[in-house]
Amino acid sequence: MSIYSQHTWVICAYGESDFLEACIQSLKKQTKSSNIICYTSTPLDSIYTICKKYGISVYHKEGGGIGKDWNNALSFVTTKYATIAHQDDYYEPSFLEKTMSAFEQHDDTLIVYTDYFEEKNGSKIFTNTNLFIKRLMLRTMSFLPTSRFWRNRVLAFGNPICCPAVSYNLDKLKDFKFDESMRVSLDWYAWYKISEYQGRFTYISEPLMCHRIHEDSETTKTISDNTRTKEDLFMYELFWPKWFSSFIMKFYVKSQNTNHSEKEMNTIRDSYQANKKYILAFLILAAFMFLIYTQRLLDIPKIGVAVVFIVAISLLLLPKKNIAILFALMFSGILTSLITPVLNTPDEPVHLARTIHMVEGDLNLDNKSAVISEDFFDIYNQIKVPLTKTKLFDEGQTDEKVGFGDLTDYRATNSYWFIGYIPQAIGFGLGKLLHLSVGISYYLGRIFNALAYAVLAYIAIRLSGKAKQLMMMVTMIPMNLVLAGSYNQDSVSLGIAYIVVALFIQYVSDEQKRVRDRDLLLYTALCCILATMKLPYVLLIGLVLFIPKAKFDGKRFYFKALFAVLCVGAVTVFWFLLSQQVKLANFQLEGADLRGQVLNMLRRPHVYLPVIFKEMLLSVSHLDQLYNFGWLDLSMHEVIIPIYVFYTLIGLANTGKIKIPFISKIGAILVSLAIIGLISLTLYLTWTPVGSYSVLGVQGRYYLGVLALILPVILSWQKKPLTMNFITDHMILECNVMIVGLTMVHTLAVIYASV
């Protein structure tokens, strides 16, 4: 039996139409013939007359909306495959042949859909902003045609599939029905529901169907009465939180308004014109990265191409408003959380174990025997495996628990308060609550951590005043985002550290700002939290002693500042003593001994104190590690120079713009040195073998908070600002998103070249 005899065209006809006959003619002119029937809920003589002319049977049922009509139409189909043809549209002659060939090629295909073009006022439109965006989305979706997770990530940004271009495998979709309550987004919702079936979505990249745009079309009517906006918002809320759904609607609604007015496309067109240079630069640099880090350019993994397209789309949609900062942070964080291979950040297994314990109700560990879910070992067995290679999505979660072992006895994480693990615990716990796979739960934990960092970093940027561009630069350094998109307490602790730094910069640089008691209380509370999660940065409380007297609102300001320092100091001592009750022996490098190292330094301070001072002087040299990803084994040193040139330009553009009192500058320098010294001393005492003449375990990421503090101070010494107007907030955001995207391209290129 020919496959074409297993296909039916079902034309949906409504009322009087000037285009019905043209639609029928396009079906009759197909290179391969199949069954053609017509369905209508408005039985008119004109419909019967035209169909009789071409020998087409007409079927009728009572209507009730587009969804019901489509369901009714399919009820008359007796073949395995079907295409719902709309009376206003028409098809290229090879549509059926190429569609059925796609079905034959893959037996598990659920739907086949082609690219399409538009016709308006008799003119064919093969490309515009709307079509360009949809094609990017369609190509991105096609990289992983069998992955429900991947399809929904693309569908979360909008509906790129044109419903008349879709053909259905009805044998695979026996229980499927269109939602009869919707008028316009029912096709988008249909793809969402069909995606739940096992099978693939197959895309044909040739424009084989024409969507005709005219004033009387149903699409135009639904735009005019605001139905589309309401239903599209409902769809976004299936994929996103409500507040983010409202945000993304501002962009997508405009991209869908081709039927209504060309004027409503101006925003996206303007965005494209403003951002096309960034998109072009990114595409060139991405190709360059793949060329460097893969054996051949043809070795590019499909997900690598998908990342390039997704980043390009984000560059296109990035608005010139403050909300763009949050959008860029969230997008970049989610991207890194998905692309970074499983457990491929320093100490991530440690923090994952702690997170799982939190999900199970254990906020803090102790020295008693404990158990952990077997889910941990499922994840650990996939260490360093990338997203598209992992088997975690096939692993169901279990309630089975096993005793502590070498991989799970990470009681040293008790030196961090549980508050730093809340976002990732919520994500992982949500997956467990909904009985999702281990893989989805794992990545949900990462995503929630990234979102938490994005919010905290955004707050820091908004608080930083004239240091806004510098804070944007630091918070969007890829290492920050990679850490945020993995399991650790750094997401929250670094975010809080940046807020504390931003508050200090605001207090001393804003001429109108007066530090009130509640400002000091907020600052003190945040430093107390830092004491429980990132001990060296508790020294940021010392900055309040270097706020000029004139900046305080009220009397006894120095007494209040000193009291704040003492309070934070007391909290720090209390937390240190409390956390030391947990044994740390299994979390130390061989030869390291805290007591022995302290005694050694006390006996011979002239020998061992210079070791600490030397490490402090060398701290700047560790900043090159900010582009060593993974377990410090994914270096980008080949391309690091242009990135640092970009950072230098931002620094130069902000030279002299920030006015900081002299006493505050001195204080910031002293506190920065103290933090660096405490980091060096801590690692020497806890991680370095006794008697060593160098400090082991130092990583550039430990100094990220110091970088945010010291940069504004250094650049404020220059009195006269430099004129570099081309360095705008928007440029910094675009370039930072590009750098993050290139970082992920580098990760993919290296990882996939090795597997």
N, C-alpha and C positions, 0 to 999 in steps of 0.2 A: 504494500500500500504506500502510495506516495505521501510524503510528509505534508504536501500542500493540500491534500484532501482532508487532512486532520486540522485544518485551520479555517476559521470563520471570521469574516469582516462583519461586524454588527454596527450599522449606522444609527446613531441617535438623532432623530429629527424632531424638531419642535416648531410648531407654528409655520408661518410663511417664511421662506428663506430664498434669497436670491442666489445662494451658493450651493444648495443641495445637489443640483445636477453636476456642477463642476467637481464636487467631491466624489460622486458616483463614477464619473468619467475617469478620474485618477485611479480608482480601484479597478476599473475595467481595463486600463492600459498597463497594468502590472506585467512584468516579464514572466511571472508565474501566476497561474489562476488558482483561486480557491473559492470557497462558498461566500456569498454575500447575502445578508438579510438586513432588514430595516426594522427598527423599533420606534414607536412613538406613543406618547401619552396624550398627544393632541391630534387625533385622527382627522386630517383634512383631506379634501379631494385632491388638492395639489400634490400632496405627498404620495397618495396612491397612484396618481396619474404618472408622475415622474418615475416611480419605482416600476410600474407596469411597463413603461417604455423600455426599460433595461432588463426586464425579466426578473425583478427582485421581489421576494416575498416580504410582506409587511405584517408585523405583529403589534398587538396593542394590549396595554394594561393601564389601569388607572395609575396616574402619577402621584407625586407627592414630594417633589424636590429632585435635585440632580442625583443624589446618592441612591434614592429609590429607583429612579429611571435606569441608572447604570446596572443596578442589581436585577431589575426586571429584564433589561436587554440581555444580560448574560444568562438568564434563566431559559432563554430560547436557543442557546448555543448547545449543540450536541457533540461538538468536536473537542479534541484535546487542547487546542490552542485557539486564542481569540484576540482580536484587536478591536477596541471600541473606537470607531471613527466618528469624529464630530462633523456635523453637516457644514460648518463654516470653513473647514480646513481641507487640504488636499495633500496627496502623497506623491513622491517621486516614483517612477516606474520600477525601480529596483528595491523598493522598501521591503516588500514581502519576501523576495528571494534572499536578501541578506539577513533578514530577521529569522527566517526559518533555518538558514544555514547556521546561525548562532545557536539556535535551540538544538540542532543536530550535533554540534560540536561539544556541547556540555549537557549531559542528561539531567544534571541537578539544577538547571536554570529555572528560576521562579518567574522572572520577567526579563524581557529584552526591550531596551529602549534606545532610540536613535537620537542623534543630534537633530536640530531643527532650525529653520529660519522663519522670518516673519514677512508678512505682506501688509502694507498700509497704503490706502489710496492708490492701489494698483502698482505700487513700487515694492520690489523685493528688498528686504533688509537682511543681509547675511552676517552683519556684525554691528553691535552697539555695546554700550557699557553693560546692559543687562545680560545680553548673550555672552559677552566676554567673561563675566563673573560666573555665570552658570556653567560654561564650558570648563573653566578651571575647577569648579566643584565636581563636575561629572568625571573629569579625568582623574582627579584625586580619589574619588570613590572607586574608580575602576582598578586602582592598584591592588586592592584587597577585595575582590568581588564576592568572596564567600564569608567574609568577616562581618557579623552583625555589629560588633563593637565599632569597627571602623566605619561602616555605613552610617551608623547613628551619630558618629562624631562629625561627619560631613553634613548630614541632615539637620544637625543641631544649629547650623548657620543659615538654613533656608532650604527651599525646595527647588532643586535644579532640574528635576525630571519633568518634561512636558507630557501630560497625561495622554493626549492623542497619539503620541509617539511610542506608547507602551503596548507590548503584546504579552499575554498572560498564558502561563502553563496551568490550565485549570485542573489537571490531575494532581498537581502539587499543591493547589490552593483550594481544595474541596470545601473547606469550612469558611473560607474568606468571604466577607461581605463589606461593601462600602458603608461608611457611616451615613445614615440617612438624615441626621440632624444638621449636617454641614452643607454649605452652599458652594464654598470656594476652596477651602483648605482640605477638602475630603481626599484629594489625591495625595497630598503631602502626608496626611494621617494614614492613608492606605499604604504608602511605602513604609511608614513606621510600623504598621501592623504586619505587613508582608515580611518585613525584615525579621520577625520572630520565627518564621519558618526556616527549616534547614535547607540551604541551597544558595545559589548565587544570583546576583544582579549582573546582567551582561549589558555592556554599553557598546554601541556602534557609533563611532566618532564622526560619521558622515551625516551631513544635514539632509535627511531623506523625507522630511515632512515640513509642511508650511502651516504655521499658525497665522490665520487671517485676523487682523485687528480692524474693527469697525465699531461705530457708535452703538449698534444694537446688540453687540455680543454680550453674553452673560457675564464675562469677565469684567467688561467695562461697567456694567450695572452694579456688580458687587463692590467695585471700587468706589463708585459714586455714593452708595448708601452706607459705607463704612463697614460692611460685612467682612471684607478681606482683612482689615486691620484687627478686628476682634478675633477672628479665627486664627490668624497668624500668631497673635499674642498667645492664644491658647496652646498652639503648637510649640512655641518657644518655651513655654512653661513646663512642657513635658521633658525638656532637656536641661533647662537652666532654672536657677532661683528666680523668683518673680522680679526682683529689682534689676537683675542682669537682663532678663527678658525684655523689660521696658527699654533698657539701654540699647540693646542690639536691634530692636524694632525700628529705631530712628534711622538706621542705615538700610535695613532690608526693605522696609516699606517703599522707600524711594526707588530702590532698584527694581521693584515690581510694577511701577506705575507707567510702563511703556504704553499701556492701553489708554491711559487717562490724559497725560499731558507731557510734552517734551520738557516743559519748564521744570517739572518735578524731578527730572534727571540731572539738573544742573549741579546739584551738590556732589553727586558721585563723579560727574565729569570733571568738576573742579578739583575734587580730591585726587582723581587720576592724574590730571595735569600737574598738580603740585607735587605728587609723590612718585611720578613715573621714573624720575632720575634715580630715586632710591631703589625702586624695583629693578631697574636695569642693572644698577651697580651690584645689587644682591645676586641676581642671576649670574652675572659674570664671575663674581667672587665665589659663588657656590660651585660653579663648573671648575674654577681654579682649585678649590679645596678638594673636590673629588679627584681631580687630575693628580694632585700631590699625594693624597693619602690612599688612593686605590691603585692597584697594579695597572689597570686600564680604565679609561673613562667609561667603557661599556660595562664595567663591574659595578656600576651604581645600583644599589638595591632599590626596589620599588618604593619602599617606605622613605628612602632618601629623596626621591623625586617628589613624593607626596609632601614631605616637610618643606621642600623648596616652594611648592605651589601654595601651601598654607601660609607660610611666612610672607610670600609675595602678596597674598590677599590681605593679610593683616596690615602690611605696609600701605596698601591701597585704601583701606578703611579707617586708618588712624586719623581721628579728627584733630583739629587745631584748638583744642580746649583742654582744661585741667583734667577732665574725666579721662582724657586720652592716657594720662599717666597711669591711672589705675588699670585701664584696659591693657596697656603695654605690659605692666607688671604681671597681671593675671595671665595674659596670653603666654608670656615668656615662661612663667613658672609652670603652667600646665604643660607646655611644650617640653620642658626639661624633665618633668615628672614622668612623661610617657616615653621619651626617647632614651633617657639614661637606662642602661640595662639593669636587670634585677640585682639589688644589693651592691651596686657598683659605685658607691661613694664610701669614703673612709668611715669605718665603725658602724655602718648601717645595720649589720646584723645585730649589734649590741642594742641599738635603739629600737629595732623591730621587735626583739624579744621583750623589751620593756613595754612597748605599746600593746603587744598581745596580752601581757599580764594586766595592764590597765583595763583592757576590754573585758577581761575575765574578773575584774573587780579588785585587783591588787594594786592600789595606788603606789605603794612603796614596798620594796622587797625587804627581807630580813635575812638572818643567818640560819633560819630553819630550813629543813628540806622542803622543796617546792616542786611543783609540776608545771608543765607548759603544754599548750595545745600542739598536736602533731602538725597543724597547719604551718608552724614555724619551719619544720624540717622539709615540708613540701616546697616552701619558698627557698630555703637555703640550698637545696639540691639543684636549684635553677640559677645559682649565683653567676652573674656576668652574662646571662642569656638575654638577648634583646627582645623587645616587645613581640615582634612577629615570629620569633622562634620558640618562645616559651610555651610549655605545656600547662602552665598554671590555670589557664582559662578552661581547661578540661577537668580540673581538680575541684571536687566539691568539698566544702568545709566539714569538719568533724568535731565532735565533742570529746573525742578520745584525747587523753593527756598522758604524757610520759614524764619521767623524772628529769631533774636537771642533769646536764652533761657539760662537757667542755664548751659546747657551742652555745649553751643557754644560760650558764651561770655568770651572768653579767651584773652582779650586784653593785659594781662600781657606778652604774647609772643612778644609784640612789643619791649620789652627790648632786644630782639635778632634781629639783622639785617637779612633781607630776604636772604642774600647770603648763610646762613647756611641751608636753606630749599630748595635750588635749585635742588639738586639731586633727592630728593623724589618727588618734584613737577614735574620734568621731567617725572619720572616713572608713577606717577598717571595721569598726563596730557596726556601722550602717550596713556594710556589705554582709556581715555575719547575721545581722538581724533580718535582712531580706533574703537570706539563704542563697546569696550569690556565690559565684565561684571564688576560689582562693585568689586567682589572678585579678579579678575585678575588685575584690576587697583590698588587695595589696595596692593597686594603683589608685583606688579611692583615697586611701590613707595618704599617699603622696600628694594627690591633687588638693586635698583639704589643707595639708601643710603649706603647699604653695600659695593657696588663696589666703591663708592666715598671714603669711609673710607679705603678700601683695598689699593687704589692707594696712598692716603696720608700717610698711615702707612708704605707702601713699600718705599716711598721716605725718610721718617724719618729713617728707618732702614739702607738704603744705605748711608745716610749722617752721621750716627752715628759713623763711623770708628771702633775703637777698642771696643766701647760699643755696637756693633752690636747684640751680643747675648742677652744682657740685654734688648735692645730695642725690639728685637723679642719676648722675654718673656712677657714684659709689654703690647705691642700692641696686643698680642694674648691671653691675659687674657679673659676668656669667657664673662665677664661683658662688656668689650669693644665691643666685636663682637655682643652680644645681643643688646646693645644700637645702634650699627651701623645698625643692621638689623631690626630696628623699626623706627617709626616716631619721630624725635627730631632733634635739631641742634647739638647734641653732636658728631654726625658722622663727621661733618666738623670741628667743633671747637676743638675736641680732636685730630683729625688728624693734624690740624695746630699747636696745642700746642706741639705735639710730634716732629714736624719738627723744631720748634723754639728751643726746648731742644736739639735736635740732632745737630743743627747748633752751639749752644753754646759749646757742648762737642767737636765738631770738631774744633772749633776755638781755644780752650785752650789745647787740648790734642794732636793735630797733630803738630809735631815739624816743619814740612815743611810749614804749613799753615800760611799765613799772611792775616790779616783782612783788606780788601780793602774797599774803600768807597762804592762800589756797594754791598759788603757783608753786611755792616752796614745798607745800605738802604733797602735791602731785609729783614733783621732782624726787622727793625723798621716798615716796611709795614705790616709784619705778626702780629706783636704785636698790631698795630692799628686795624687790623681785629679782633683780639682776644678781644679787648676792646668792640666791638659791639656784641659779642656772648658769651663770657665766662669771665666776668668782673674780677674775682680774678686773673686770669692768665695774665692779662695785666702787672702784676708786674714782669713778666719774662724780661721785658725791662731793669729792674735794673741790670741784669747780665752783661750788656755791660760795666758797671762801674768797674767790677772786672776782666776784661780781661787785662792781663799784658801789659805794654807799649811796650815790645819787639814784641808782636804779631801783632801790628798795622803796616800797610804799609802807611807811610806818616806822616805828621806833624799834630800838634794840635789835637791829637787823643782823649784826654779827653774832649776837647771842643766839638768835634763831638759827642762823646758818651753822654755828658750832653745834647746837643741839641736834640739828638734822644729821650732821656728820657722826655724832656719837650714837644716835639711834640706828643708823645704818651699820655702824661698826658693831653694835650689840647684836643686831640681827645676823650679821656675818659670822660672828664668833659662835652664836647659838647654833646656826645651821651647820657650821663646820664640825662642831663637836657632835651634833646629832648624826650627821652623815658618816662620820668616822666609826660609828658603831657597826657598820657593815664591813665585813672582811673584803679586802681588796687584793689579796695575795695572787689570785688567779688572773688579775688584770694588770700585772706589772711585767716589765721586761726583765729577762733573766739577769741577775746581778744588781738590780735596783733594790734599794732599801731606804726608806724614808729616814728612819732613826740613824742608820749608819752614815748616810750622806750629811745629815745635820751635824752629827758629832765630828765628822771629818772636816766640815767647813769651820766649825768653832775652834778646832785645834789648829788649823792652818789657814786662817782667813786670807793671809797675804798670797797664798797659792791659788785658792779656789774662788775667791770673790772676783778676781780679774776674768775668770771664765764667764761669769755672768755678765760683766761689763762688755766683754768681747762680743757675746751673743747679742747684747743690746745694740751695739754698733753695727752688727751684721744684719739686723732685723730688716732693713730696706732690701737687702739682697734676696730675701725670701719672697718678695712680692712677685717674682717671676713664676712662683708656684701657683699663682692665681689662675694660670692657664695650663696647669697639670691636673687633668680630670681623672675620673675613675679612682682607683686606688693609687693615685699619683703616677699612673703608667700610661696616661693618654695626654701627651704633651703637644702643645700647639706652638712650639718655639719657632717654627719656620715662618709663621705669619704674625708673630707677636709685635714686631716693630711697628707696622702701620696702625695697629690697635692702640699702642701707647702714644703714637703721634697724635691720634684723635683725642685721647685723654689730655695730652699736653695742650692742644688747641683749646679745649674747654677750660683748662686751668688759666691759660693766657687771657681768654675772653673774660674771665671773672677776676682778673688781677685788679686790685684797687677798688672794686665795687662794694666790698664788705668793710664796714668800719667797726673795728673791735678795739675797745680801750686797751691801753698798754698793759695794765695789771691783769686783765683777762687773757691777753696773749701769753704772758709769762705763766699764768696758772695753767692754761691749756697745754703748754709745752711741758711743764713739770708733771702734770697728770698723765700725759701721753707717755712720757719716759717712765713714769712709775708703773703704768699698765704693762708696757713692754718689759720692764724689769721683773714684774711679778709673773708674767707669762714665762719668761726665761727661767726664773727661780723655781716655779712650780714644776716645770718639765725636768729641771735638773734634779730636784728632790725626789720626784715620783716616778720618773721614766728613764733616768740615766744611771748606768752602773756606778757604784760607789768609786770615787777617785778619778772619774773620767775628766779629761781636760777639754771637753766640748759638750755642748748641750744637745741631746738627742730628741727627736720627735717634733722639732719646730716646723710648723707649716705656715705658709703665707696667709691662709684663711684666718688665723688667729688674730691678725692685725687689721682686719677689715673695719672694725669699730674705731680703731685709732686713726685710720685713714680718713674717715668721715669727720673727725674732730680736727686733725692737724692741717688738712688742706685749706679750709677757710682761714685759719690763723696765719699760715704762711703767705697766702695770697693777699691778706689784708695789710702786710707790711708796706707794700707799694702804695703810695699815696695817690698817684695819678692813674686813672683807669686807662686801659688800652682799648682802642676802637676796633672791635671785631664783630660788627653787627650781623654777619652771616651766621654766627653761632647762636641759633635760636633754640628755644625750648623744644619746638617741633623737630628741628634737625637732630637734636640730641636724642630724642625719643626714637626717631626713625633709625638712626645709626646704631643705637643700643639694641633695638629689636633685630637689626641686621647682624650685629655681632653675636647675639644669642643664637640666632638662626644658623650662622656659620659654625658656631661651636657645636651645635647638634649635628650639623652636616659632617663635621670632623669626627664626632663620636661614631656616627653611623658608618662612615667610610672605613674607619679603623676597625671597628668591631666586626662588621660584615666581611672585611677582608681576611679576618682571622678565624671565622667559623665556617 
